[in-house]
Amino acid sequence: MTDHAELSPTEAADRLALRELFDAYAHCADRRDAEGQKALFTDDTVFAVYMDGEGSEPTYVLRGREALTPVFEDLNRYEVTTHFNGQSTITLDGDRADGESYTIAHHAYTEDGTRKIMIASLRYLDAFTKHDGRWYFAERKLIVDWSETRAMNAPVS
């Protein structure tokens, strides 16, 4: 763990901005704001998804900001999603940074008349870059550590 006893104002601002970037990604996902979500990435970004966990081959790899559109729009198949962001670690190196962050994602939907929920434990391995004073995702690896799908209880009326 990094000792922050002598944290400079610039480093503090960068750490806060990176956390806000991580949170903005989840917020845009839950609000179905694909354009806002894409704007968090560099033009030449690389986005890889590992549905079978770390150490597996990527399920898919997308290159470039515009290639992200179908992935973010795919969230529209769910009636509602909620992403809870947890711990994160950041290593800063000037206008570049690397990080690992955790999310528990909830995806509710109806299938064959049954209300269901898919819950997933996600980890993101990120490379960030700072352009014109703003941080962006340069590379994002989404790793599904585990997921569970189950029927939801009917709402109480």
N, C-alpha and C positions, 0 to 999 in steps of 0.2 A: 504494500500500500504506500502511496506517495505521502510524504510529509508536507502538509500545507501551511506550516507555521510561517513561512516567508513567501506566501503566495502574492505575486505581483498583481496589480489591477488588470493588466492585459491578460494574464493567464486566467484570472478569475472570470473575466468577461468571456474569454474563449470557452472555458468550461461550461458556463451558463448557456452560451449560444449553442453549443453542441447538444446539451441536454434539451434545450428548446427545439432543436432540429429533430431529435429523436421523438419528442412528444408531438411535434407538428405532424410527423409521418402518421402516427396512430390516430390523431385527431382527424386528419384528412381522410383516412381510411374509414373511420366510423361515420363521417359526414358524407361519404361518397363524393368527395372532391378530388377526382382523378387529376384535374389540371393543377390544383394546388399541390397535390402529392408529387407529381412529376417535376414541378418547379423546385423541389428540394434537392434535385439531382443535377450533376454536371451534364453538359450536352453529350459527352462521350462516356457516360457512366457504364458500369458493368453490374448487372443484377443477376445473382444466381440463387436458385432455390434447391434445397436439399430435403426433399420430402421423406427420405429414408434415414435422416440423421447425419451427424458429422462422420466423416470417413467414407461416406458413400459417394457415388458419382452424382453430379448435379442432375436434378430432374429436368431442369432447363436453365439456359443462360441467355440473358437478353443484353444486347449492346446498344447503347444510345438511349437518350431520354425518351424519344418518341416510341421506342419499342416497349415501353412500360405501360402504354395505354391499355392494351387488352388485359393485363394482369390486374390493374387497379379497377378497371370497369367490371371485372369478373366478380367483385364483391357485391355487385347489384343482385346477384342470385340469392343473397341472404336478406331476410326481412330486417334484421338488425345485427350489428356487430358491436362488441365492446372490447377494446384492447387495454389491458392494465399493464403499464410499464413498471418494471422493477429496477433492480440494481443495474448499474453500468460502470464500466471502467474506461478511462480515456488516457492515452499517452500522446502528449502534445510534442510537436517538433516544428516550431515556427508556423508556417501556413499549411502544415499537413498534420494529420492526427490519425490515430487508429483507436478502435474501441470495440468493446463487446457489451451487449445489452440484452436484457431479458424481458419477455412479454408473455403474458397469459392472454390468449385471444379466445373470445366467445363468439360463435357464429350461430344465430338462430334462424330456422327455416321450417317450412312445412313440406312434407313429402308423403304422398299417398294418404292425405288427410291426417297425418300425425305430425304434431309439432315436435321438432328435434333440435338438439343443440350439439354442436361440435366444439369441443374445448381443446386448445392446442398450447403446448409449452414451446415457445419460440425463442431462439437466440439469434442475434444478429451480429455478424462480424463485419465491421465497417472500416473503410478507409475514407477519410474526409479531406477536403481541400478548401482553402479560404481564398475567395476571389473578391476583390473590391470591398473588403471588410465583412464579407458574408460567408458563412460556412455552408458547404454542400456535401452530399454523399457523392463520392467519386466511385466507390465500389461498395456493394452491399450483398452479403451472403446471408440468406434467410435459412436457418437450420431448424427443422421440426424435430425437437427432442422426443416428444410423444404427443399423441392426440387420442381423444375419445369421443365417440358419438353415441348419444342416447336419447331416448324419448323424454320430453319435458312433461311435467305434470300440467294438467289442464288448469287454466287460471280460475281462481275462486271468484264467483260472481256475487 
